[in-house]
Amino acid sequence: MCLFFVVVLKCNAYHFNPLLGFLGYHFYEITVVGGVSHILISKKTVRNCKNIKEIVHISEYMILEA
C-alpha cells in the first residue's frame, strides 16, 4: 500500500473518488492556451472546451466547471 502511495505521488497521477462518478461527474483532460494540460471535472458532457463559461480551480492542474 505504501509503494502504491509513493508511485501515485511521484507520477503526478490523479486518483478520483468513485462517488463522483456515481453522482454523475465526468473527467476530461483538456489543454489550455499555452499547452498546459488540466483535468476538467464537469457534470455535463463536454464536446467542445470553448463552450465552458466559468471554472473554479481546485488545485494546480484540476478545474471544476461552475
N, C-alpha and C positions, 0 to 999 in steps of 0.2 A: 504494500500500500504506500509506503514511504517513497519507494522508487517511482511509482506512478505519479505521485505528487510532484516530485523533483522534475520528472520529464515534462509534465504539463507546464510547470512554472518556467522552465528554461526554454521551451519551444515556443513560447508566446501563443500557445494553443488556448482556445476558448472552450469552456465547458458550460453548458446551459442547463438550467433547472428543467427537468422534463415536465414539470407542471405548467410551464409557459406554453409548451406545445399543446397540452390538454386545454388550456384556456384560449387557444386559437391564435397564438402569436407565431409569426413566420420569421425566419432568419435569412438575411441576404448579405452577400459580400458585395460591396459597391466600391467604386473608385471615384474619388472626388477630384476637383481641379488640382493639378499638381502631381497626380499619380499616386496619392496616398490611399491605401485600402482601408475601409472601415466595415464593421459588421452593423447592419441595419436591422433593428427589431421593429416589426410592424404587425398590426392586427389585420391590415389589408393585404391583398395580393398585389405586389408591386411589379408592374410590367416595364415602367419607364421611370428612372430616378428623377427626371425633370418634373414629374407630377407631384413630388413631395414638397409641401409648402413650409412645414415647420418641424424642427427637430430639437431634441434635447440630448446633450452629451452625458453619457453615463460614465464613461471612462475615456482614456486617451484615444482608443480605436473602436469604441462602441457607441452607437447613437440610437435613439428611440424616436420613432415618428410620433409627434404630439397630435 
